Amino acid sequence: MPYSSNMFPALETELKQETFPDPYEAFMYHHLQYYGYFKAQRDSLPNSAMHQHVWKNNPRFVLSGSFGERDDLIPDPLQKKKLQWPACVSSAVHRATEAVSRDSFMLSSLLLKSRQLLHDEFGKVNPRLREPRDLFAFCSGSGLLQAPRWPIECEVIKENIHHIEGVPPQPEYFYQPTGNEKVPEIVGEEKGTVVYQLDSVPTKGSYFTSSRVGGKRGIIKELAVTLQGPEDNTLLFESRFESGNLQKAVRVDTYEYELTLRTDLYTNKHTQWFYFRVQNTRKDATYRFTIINLLKPKSLYTIGMKPLMYSQLDASTHNIGWRREGNEIKYYKNNTDDGQKPFYCLTWTIQFPHDQDTCFFAHFYPYTYTDLQCYLLLVANNPVQSQFCKLRTLCRSLAGNTVYLLTITNPSRTPQEAAAKKAVVLSARVHPGESNGSWIMKGFLDFILSNSPDAELLRDIFVFKVVPMLNPDGVIVGNYRCSLAGRDLNRHYRTILKESFPCIWYTRNMIKRLLEEREVLLYCDFHGHSRKNNIFLYGCNSNDRKYWLHERVFPFMLSKNAPDKFSFHSCNFKVQKCKEGTGRVVMWRMGILNSYTMESTFGGSTLGNKRDTHFTTEDLKSLGYHVCDTLLDFCDPDRTKFMQCLEELKELLQQEISKKINDFGQDTDFEGRWNDISLSDIESSTSGSDSSLSDGLPVHLLNIADELNHKKKMYKKKKMKPLQTRKQRNEQYQKNNLIRVLKSTEDALKREGFASMLQKQPTLFKNSENTSSSTVRNGRPRTNESQLNERDKGISLDPSKATTLIVTKNKGRMQREKPAFTVSCPTKRSTNTSQKPTPDAKPDWPRNRFLATRRERTTMTLYPSLHIYTYP
């Protein structure tokens, strides 16, 4: 850690004289420089988190002297600008950040004070260290955010892009094709004029090497054309901001443009997501945009989906956010044949609402890495929410961006109560272009962090582990599917390459550790879908007849709670070989029965009151609430709803089997044996999902993977079979220890001539083996089995028993009585809707959930932190 200069008077003298008469002091001076203890003014101290990052990633960083210099760490003017955070941060934070950006890392004054030791107002050292969470948690007390880090090939503009949230006043209906939509011929830059083009875009054959705040070094070029005057109506394009991905724009007519999307970095494919800006608009003109390099043969644009548009003037004057716009929408195959894979085109026309406006177009509502950080900063600074929501760093991505982990649960009053809690694991944005997942995640967090009685109850009985953005690098650079490794992370959950796939490696490891301490009731990864409407789940079939159809109960209940958004008939539970590396399958094989991928459409609903309308952000956020609501139904101690859902599922499955058998013309008399049919044979594949086959590892990682696999096999051969229980391990330790003692005793006796005495004690070893197991490796005491039984008496992780523990603890809760379970006559729940999204119609399930009330919240002050922490 850096030290105050007055703690090293000799060093302070040498800093002034710049000579080193004493060899020891010269050594210490360079030694401190080597480890990053910079020379600086006391009042110009940079952010400690930034220092930690520099020291961690640049261990040979030396500022001056005989070791040379690393001028690549000196911020250029662009980097200084990028250190100024988004508008969502307070002005005080802006001022503090500007002070940081003004000071170079190459400073030439006194040594810095430590940021770990606390100082009083007179600058004297307080012997008390800072709290560990200030060092390793999401953010320190100063509240600064970490600026996004970009690959050094990426050019990034200086402006901060921020959009308001807004809900359209009227439902946004699907586009109804007329059949007369124009199919424009692709002209290309040979006959058109290039008005925007990125200079360098990493594609397949290259790979990620390093990153920095602000991306590419040097002056950022102005890619937009230069207007010839006020009458020049050429649109000015831009996408070099978070999540933007426009590669090229060609003007082919006065108001017509051909657009080329940038592929995912370090690949030559995955073009679906788009997000870009246009300026210099004209109100009365009809513009046509045609994206010419889409790769999917099927799209929701063929069945009524519209692009999204955002007007800055409408946002500032009328508080109007993103809205669905476009006419003459057509999705068709590109007739240009270059001998490679076919491309597809999306074309639409638009009339801008204002002259000289700045507008954005997007495939779906953007949700950036900075948006997430602003949200988490509010949670961290909330004195109530921060008591039951702990923010930690799960890991760093390839580019050095933080992957956040949230642990959400109410403080437990006893260790037994903490041990009885089950876990729920939720994640989103493993595919960066599927921003739908972030909006559902935001709705979930809004509700679970609220003071709603149901939210408090959920926090009482569960430990929630949440990874809100699994692939921050991909989100930042505007990828659709891949990380900076150039691969789909949702095909590599079994990877052994921690350094190449850190986000999913640490997520899997965190869940593995979590499973060792408690049952994980539910795992769900939030995704988006570009070819099917509605929201649905992909799960896994249980091979155990004891839990037959149990994995379908949660999706079935969710379809009842959100009947106009969630489609159970679109759910699928088939496990295909090509999906073995996905999160849901890997977690299922690790022992999580209810392991799901939630797919939410980019389009809208075909169900109920929302039929043929696009989803808004509020619709998606309400799904986050419905997930919480369904959890309470799923875990209700009264198993009536659960068992009734099982019966309905059996009837639905029997009908499906009957239909399939009739389709093949076979005998339908299978009474008594229909439930012996394999569910995998009944279900169709999920090939209609937004899946991508695994490309395997990049070339530069194949040798590393082979070497690690070889080492792993050799280690398994050498490693003895591990003992299964604590009792066996203790007995083996006792046995080995006594063998050593016996052998040494025998040797000593032989030397003394008393070897014959050993033959008179044949029961020594036998009796010793039965010694109580009260020791452990390294000589530390270990609790024996009887003590464990006493300690754990009354503790059970059985669902009903765990709930009973909470029920008996929380007597006095206001009971909520409802009519009997009737699917055909849904009613709305009467609760305070100001604290959560307003739920839509749902079945009249009896709400005798836990038959108890939450304890008085005054007891919260007794538990300032969680009893249970799980680290990766």
N, C-alpha and C positions, 0 to 999 in steps of 0.2 A: 504494500500500500504506500502511496506517497506520504511524505512526512513534512511537517513544518520545518522551515529552514532554521528556526531557532533551536530545534532539537539537534542540529548538526552544525555548530558554530564553525568548525574547521572547514566544512563544505561551503558555508556561506562566504568565508574569507577567500577560498579558492575561486568561487564564482566571480568575485570582484577582480582578483588578480589574474585569473585564467592561467595560472601556473601551478604546478603540482610538485613542490619540493619533497613532499613525503610520499613514498611509493604506495603506502597503504591508503592514504587519502585519495591518491590518483586512481587507485583500483576501485575504491568505493564510489567515487564520482562517476566513473564509466559504468560501474555495475548498476547504479541507480538509473542512469540513463538507459541502459540496456533493457531494464524492466519497466520502462515507461514512466518514470517519475520526472515529469516534465518541469521545466523552469517557467514560471508564470507569475503574473501579478495575482495577489490574493483575490481581488475583486473580479478577475476575468476567468474564473474557473469554468471549464466546459462541463457538460453533463457527465456525471460519473458513469452512466450506462454506456455512453459513447466511448469513454476511456476503456471500460471493460471490454467492449467489442474490439477496439483497436488492439489492445494487448493480447486478446485471445487469438485473433486472426493474423497478427503480425508480430510474432515473438522476437523477431530480430529488428524490431523498429528502434532506430537510434536517431536522435535529432541532430547531433553534431559530434565533433571530435574525430578520433582516428577510425571509428567504425563506419564512417560514411553517412550518407543521408538517404532518406526515403521520401523523395519529393512527391511521390504519388499519393501520399496521405495528406498533402496540403490542399485544403479545399480551394477549388477555383471559383470564380464568381458565380457560376451556375450552381455549384454545390451549395454555396452559401445561401443562394436563393431557395434551393430545395429544402434547406433546413428550417424554413419558415412553414409552420404546420397549417393544416386546413382551417377554414373559417369557423369550424365548430369549436375550436379551442379558444379559451378566454384571451383577452387582450394582454393580461399579465403574462400568460404563457408566451404570447407573441414577443413581448418585450424581452423576456428572458432568453428566448431562442435567438432573437436578433443579436443579443449580446454575445451568445455563443458563436454565431456565424461571423461576427466581426473579428473575432480573435483567431489567429492562425494557430495550427498545432505547433508551428515552429516558433516557440516563444523563448525569450531570452532574459527572463528575470528570475526571481527567487523560486525555490522549489515549492510545489503546491502543498497545501495542508491535506491531510487525509480526509477522504469523504466518508470513511467508516467510523472514525472517532467523532463524538459529539463535542462541540465547542460552545462556550457561553458567549455572551455578547461582547466580552472583552478579548476574545480570541484565545482564552486559556483552554487547555485540553481537559475535557471531562473523561475520566477513565472508563466511562460506560460506552460500549459499542452500540451502533445502530441496530435496530431490530432486523433479523434476517430477511423478513419479507420486503424490507426496503431495498435489499440488495438483489434479491432473486425473484421477486414477484413481478406482476405485470408492469407496474410503474411505481416510481418513488413518490414521496410526498410532494415533490414539485409538480407532478402531474404532466410531465412531458411525454409525448408519444415518440415512437421510433419511426423515423422517416422510411418509406419503402425503399428497398434496395433493388436495383435493376441490373440485368446483365450489362457488361460494359459495351456491348454492341448496340444497345438500344438508345435512340435519341429520345429525350423527354423534354417537353415544353415546360415553361416556368409557371404557367397559370395553374391555379387550383380549381378543379371542376367540382361544383357542388350543385345538387338538384334537390328541390323540395319534394316532399311526399304530398300527394293529393289524390283524392278519390273522385272519379268522374261523377257528376250529378245524376247521370242517366246510365242505364246498362249499355255496354258497348257490344253490339251484336256482331256476329260473324259477317264477313263479306259474302254477298250472294253473287256468284258468277253469272254473267249474262250470256256467255258463249261468244261474245264479240271482242274479248280482250285481245289486244294487239300483241303479237309475238315479234319483238324487234330483232332485226338481223344484227349480229355482232360485227361491228365495224373494226374495232381495234385502233391502236395508236398510229397505224400506218395512214389511216384516213381521218383520224381525229387529232385532237390536241391534248397532250398530257398536261394536266393542271395540278397534279399532286402525285408524288412517287417517293417512297422511302428509298434511300440510297443502298442500304445494306440490311438484309434480313437473313438471319441464320436459318438454314434449312438442313435437310438430311445430309449427312456427311460431316457436319461440324457438331460440336458439343459444347456445353456450358463449361466455362473455365473460371470466371470470377465476376464479381458484381461490385457496385458502388452506389451510394446515394446520388441520384441524378443521372445514372446511366452513363452514356458516352461522354468522354471528356472533351472539352473544347467548346467552341461557339456552335450553338444549334442553328442549323441552316433554316432559312425561311423557304419552306417547300411550296407554299402557296404562290400562285402567279401574281405578278405586279399589275394592279389595275391601271388602265390607261386614263381614267378620269371618272367623274361621277356617273357618266352614262354607261360605263362598262359594267355589264350585268353578269360577269363570270362569277360563279360560286367559288368561294374559298374553303377548301377542305382541310381538316385536321383530325388526327387520331393519336398523336403522340402523348397521350395521357393515360392514367390508370384505366385498364380494361379495354382501351381502344385498340382496334386492329385493322384499320383500312390500309391497304398496301399501295393502291394506285387508283387514280380517277382520270378518266379520259373524256373530254368534251367532244361529243360527236354531232351535236346540233346546238342551236341557240339555248334551248332549255332541256337538253337531254345529255345524260352522263352514263358511262359504263364504269362500273366499280369492280375492283379486284380485291378480295380479302387476303390478308396475310395468313399463311398457314401457321399452325402451332410452331413455336420456335424449335429449331433443330429437327423438324420433320418436313415432309412435303405433302401433308394432308391435314385433315380435320378443319374444314372450313364450314362453319355453320353459324357461329356467333358473330354478330357485327355490332359495332358501336363507333360512331364517328360524328364529327361536327361540321356544319356548313354555315357560312356567313355571306353577307352581301345579297340577301334574298330580295325578291320582288313579289309584291302581294298579288297582283292580278294575273300572273303567269302560271301556266300549268307545266310543272317540271316532271320529267321521267327519269327514274333511277333504275338501272339494271345491274344486279350483281351477277357476274358471269362465271364464277369458279366454285360454285357449291358442289358438294360431293355426294350427297344422299339422293338416291332416286325417288324417295318418298318424303313428303313434307306436309305439315299441317297447313301450309299456304295453299295447298290444293283443295282444302275443304273449309276455307273461310277465315283463316287466321290473317290478321292485319299487322303490319309493322307498327312500332311505337315511335312517336315524335314528341319532342319537348321544345317549347318556345321560351326563351329567357324573358322576352317582353311580357308574355302571358303570365309567367311565373311571378315576375316582380310587380305587375300591375293588377292581376286578377287572381293570383294565388292558384293558378292552374298548373298542375304537374304533367307527368307523362300521360299521353292519351293515344288511343288507337286511331290511325289515320291511313288513308290510301284508297285509291280506286284503280280499276283495271289491273287488279292483282293477278299475276300469272306465274306459275312455277312450271318450267319445261326443260327439256334436254337441250343442251348446247350442241348445235349441229357442227361446230368446229371440230374436225377430227385431226388430231395431231399424233395419232398412233398410240396414245397413252390411255389411261382410264378416262371415261367420259365425265364431262362436267355438266352441271345443271344451272339454270338461270332463274333468278327471281326478279320480276319487274313490277313496278307500281308507279302510279302518278300521284302527285301531291300539289296542293296549292297552299303556300305559306300564309299565315294569318297577318303578317306585318311586313312592311318594307324595312330594309336594313336591320333585319333581326338576326340573332344567333340561335340556330336550332340544332338539335341532336336527333339522330336516328339510332334505334337499337333493336336487336332481336327480342330482348326481354328487358324488364326493369333492372337496370344495373345496380349492383351492390358491391362496392369496392372494399379493398383491404383497409383503406382509410375510414370508410363508413363503419366498419367493424370496430376499429380502434376507438373511434369517437364514442360509440355505444358502450364499449367496455370501460372507457374512462369515466363515463357517467356512473356506471355501476360501482366502480372502485371508489369513487368519491362520495357515494351515497352512504351515509352513516348507518342506515338500517339494512340495506341490501348487502353491504359488505360484511355484515355479521354472519350471514348464512350462505354467501357466495364468495368462495375463495378463488382468486385468479392466479394462475401459475403459468410458467413457460413449460410447455410439454417438450419442445425441442426447437432447434433452428432449422429452417429450410436450407436448400442448397445455396440460395443467394444470401442467406443470413437473416431472413425475415422470421419473426417470432411466430410459432404455432402455439396458440393459447389453449389452455385447459382450464375449464371451470368446474369446481366441485360445489354442488348446491345441496345443502341439507340443513335442517335445523339442528342446533347443538343438542346433544343427548345428555340426559341427566345422570345416567349410569353407564358403565361399560357394557352391561348386559343389554341395555336399550340400544346402544350403538351397534353391538354385534348382531342384533336381530334385524337390522335394516337390510333390505335387499338393494341391489344397484340397478340403475337404468343408464345405458350408454347411448348418447346421441351424437351424430357428427354430420357435417355438411361440406359442400364445395370440394369434394375430391376431384370432381370435374369442374374446372373454373368457369366455363361458359354456362353452367346451369345455375344461374343466380336464383331460380325458384327456391332452391334449398335454403338459401340465406334468409329469404323472406318468411318461410315456414319456421326456421330456427328463431328468427326475431320474434315471431308471434309466441312461440313456446317460451322464450326467455321473458318476454313481457308478462306473461301470465304466471310462470313459476316464481318470478321474483316479486310478484305483487302481494298485497295484504289480503287477498281473497281467502276465505276460510278453506276452500278446496285446495288452494295452493299451499297454505300452511300445513294442511293435513298431508299432502303429498311430500312436503319437506320433512314431516315427522316420520314417515314410514319408509322413505327411500333416500338413497344417496345417488344423486344425479352426476354423472361424469359427462361433460359436454365439450366437444372439440368443434367450435363454430366454423372454422375455416381450415380444412386439411391441406389445401394446396394454395397458400398465399402467393407463391411465385407465379403460378399460372394465372391467378386472378389479376395480379398487378400488370403483367405483360399483355393480357387480353387473349390468352389461349382459350380454346374451346374445350379440350379434353385432357391435355398432357401437362406434366410438370416440366421443369427445365432439364430433366433427364431425357426428354423427348419420348416419354412412354406414358401410357394410361396407368395411373397409380392403382386404379381399381382392378387391375389384373396382376398386381404384384404384392398382395398381402402376405404371401408366404416367403417373401424375399429374405435372403440372408445378408444383403448388401445394405448395412445400416447407413453407411456414408453416402450412398447414391440415392436411397429412398428413405430419408430420415423420418418424414412425416408419418408414413404408414408403419414403419418399423417401430417407432416409439408408441404409436397408438395401439398396435397389437400387443406390445410389451406391457403397456399400462393396463390393458384389459386382462392380460394373462395374470398379472399380479393381483388385479382386483378379484379375479375368480378364485384365487388362493385364499382370500380372506372373507368372501361372502358370495352368495348366489347372485348372478346377473339375470334379472327377470326378463329384460328386453334390451335388444340392440337394434338401432334403426339408423340408417345412413340416408340423408335427404338428397334426392337427385331431381333432374328435370328430364322431360321426354318431348321429343320433337315430332313424333309420328302418331301419337294417340292422345285423345282428349281425356279430361277428367284426372282424378288422382287415384292411385292404386298402389298396392304393395307387391313386391316379389319376396317370397319366403322360401322355406325348405321343408320337404316332407319328412316327418318323423318315421323312422323305421321301427320304432318300438310301439307295438299294438296297445301298450298300456296308455300311451299318449296319442293315440290315433286321432287325427283331426284337431288336436289341441293347438297346433301352430296356426290354424285358420280362425280361431275364435277371436283374437284381437282384431284382425282386419274386418271380420264380420261385424263385430261391435262398432268399429269405426265407421263402417258403411251405414249403420243405423243412426249414429250420432251426427253424421254429415251427409245426409241422403242426397243432397243436391250438388255435392262436389266429389264424393268418394264413391268409386265403382268397385264393388266386390267382384263382379263378373270379369273385370279386367285384371284381377290379381292372378298370380301364377306361383306355383310352389315346386316347380320342377328344377332339379339340380343337374345342370348340364356340365359336361366335361370342360367346355370352354369357359365356364364360369367358376372353376375351382379356385381361382386366385382372387375372387371378389371378396369384399368385406363380409357380406352376409353369409357366404358359404364357409369362409375360414372361421368366423366367430361361431357358426353353428357346429362346426366340427370340433371347436374348442369346448363345447358343452352348453352353449346358449340356445335353448329350444326355440325361443321367439326371436329369431334373427331375421331382419327385414331390410330391404331397400325400398324407400318410399319414392315413387315416381310421380312428379307433378307436371302437368302439361304446360307447354309454352302457350297453348291456346286457351281453351276455356272448358265449359261444362256442356254436357248433353243430357243432363239429368234435372228433373224437378223444376223448381221455379227459376233456376238459372240456365235453363236449356238454351243453347245456341248463343251464349254470351261469353265474352272474354273474362278471364280471371283478372282481378285487380290485386294490388299488394295486400289490401285488407282481406280479400278472400283467402289468400295464402297464409296470412298471419292467423286467421281464424282457425286454420287447420292445426297450427301449433297449439291453440287452446283445446281443440278437439282431441288431440293426442293425450293431453293431460286428463281430460274428462273421461276418455276411454280407459285410461290406466286405473282410475278409481272404480269404474264398472268391472274391469277385468279382475281386480283384486278384492272385490266385495266379499266379506266373510260369508254372506248369504250367497250360496253357489247356485241359486235358482236361475239367474240370468245366464251364467256360464253353461249350466247343463241344458237350458232351453236352446241356447245357441248351438250346442253340440248336436242336439236332436234335429234342428233345422238344417245344419250342415250335412248330416247324414242323409236327410231327404233330398237335398239339392244334389249331393253326389250320386245318390241312387238314380235320380232322374237323368243325370249326365251319362252315367254308365248305360242306362237303358237306351238312351238316344244313340250312343255310339254303337251299341250292339245292333240296334235296329238299322242303323246306317249300313252295317256290314251284312245285314240279312240273317243274323244268327238268332238262335232261340233266346228269348228274353226271360225264360223261367230260371232265375238264379237266386230264388229266395233261399236264405240261409247261408249262402256262400258269396254273396255279392261283395261283402266287406273284406274278402280275402284277395280281391283283385288288387294288384299293385297300383298305387296312385301314380307312379311315374309313367305307367302305360296309358293312363287315362288322360293326363294333361298334355297339352301341346307344349312345344318349346317356347322359350322366351326370345326366340330369334327376332321377334318383332320389336324387341326393346332397342333402346339406343345403345346397343352394345358394339364394342370393337374387339376383334380378335387380338390377342396379345401378339405384339411384334417380336417378342423375345427381348433379350437384353441388347443394348447398344454394343457395337463391336469393341469399343474401348473398355467395356466392363466384362466381357466374356471370360477373359483370362483370370480376372480377379475372382469371378464367381466360381470358376473351375478350381482354382487354388483353395478357396474357402471350403468348397464341398469336399475336396480331397482331405484337407485337414480335419474336417468334421468326421469323416468316415474313419480316419486313423484314430481319432480321439475315442470314438465309440468302441473300436476294437480293443483299445487299451483299458478303457474304463470298465471297472467291475459293475456288475448288475446292482443298482442301488436298492437298499432295503426299503421296504414299503412303509413301515410304521415307526413311530418314535420308540416304542418298546423294543423293536428289533434292533434299532440303531444303538440304544442304550446297552442292550445285552451284548451286542458285538463289541462295543467299546470296553465294557467290563471284562469280557472274555480276553480280548487282546491285551488289556492292561495286566490282567492276572497271569497271562502266559509269560509276559515279560518279567513280572515279579518272580514267578516260579522259576523261570530259567536262570535269572540272576541269583536267586537263593540257592538253586541246585549247584551252580558253578562255585558259589562261595563255600558250600558245604563240602563239595568235592576237594576244594583246595585245603579245607580243614580236616579232611578225612572222615566226614560224617555222611557220606553218600548213602549209607545203609539206612539212615534215619528217614530218608524220603520215602522208602518203601513202606514205612509204617503209617503213612498218612494218605491213603488212597482217596479219601473223600474230600480232600482240600479243594481241588478244582471243581468237583461236582457241587459242593455246597456254595462255593463262591459264585457259581453261575446263577444261583437263585437269589443272589443279593438284590435288595430293592434297587430299582433303577432311579437313582437320585443324582447322578452326575452326568455331565455332558462334556463334549470336547472342550479342550483348553481348561479343564478343571473347574468350570463354572457349574453351579447346581442346576439341575433340571427338575421340573415338577414331575412327579411320578403319575401313573395313570389314575390312582385313587384320588390324588389331589386334584387332577384335572376334572374327574367326575364331580367332586365336591364343588369346584370353582364354577363349573358350567351347569350345575344343577338348575333347572328352571329355564335354561336358555335353549331355544329351538329355532332353527331357520326354516322349519316347515311353514308354508304359507299361512295356513289357518292359525297355527300356534303363534307365529310372529305377529299376526294381526291381533290375536287375543291379547298379547302383551301390551300392544298400543291401546287396545280398547279399554282394558281394565285400568290403564294409567290415565286415560283421558275421560273419565266419567264427568258428566255434566254438559257434554256437547249437545247443542240443540238438534234434536232429531228431525229429519226431513222425511215426512211420510208422503208417498205418492201412490197412485192407483196401481193395479196389477200391470204386469208387462204386456203391452199390447202394441204390436208392430204396426198395425193398420191405422191407428189413430194417434200419430205423434203430436206432442204438445211441446211448447217452449218451457224451459226451466225458468222459474222466477227467482232470480238472484240479482244482486247489484251489478248491473252491466257496465258501470263506470270504471270498473277495475279490470275488465277483460273484454276481448272482442265479443260482440253479441252473437251467441251461438244460434244457428238456425234450428229448424224443427228437428226433434229427435224423439225416440220412443218413450213411452211412459213407463220407464223402469222404476221399480220401487227404490227410493233413495235412502234405504236404511243402512247405508254403506258401512260405516264403522260404529254407528250407534253411540257415539261419544263426542265430546266437545274437545276442542284444543285447550291446552292448559292456559292459564293466564299468562299474557305476554310479559308480565313484569319479571318472570323468572329468566327472561332472556339475558338480563344483565349479569347473571351468575355464570354464563357460559360465553365468554368473549371469543372463543375459537372452537373449531371442530375437535371432536375426540379422535376422529379417524382421518388420517391423511394417506393418500395413495400416490406415490410418486412413480414416474416411469423408471 
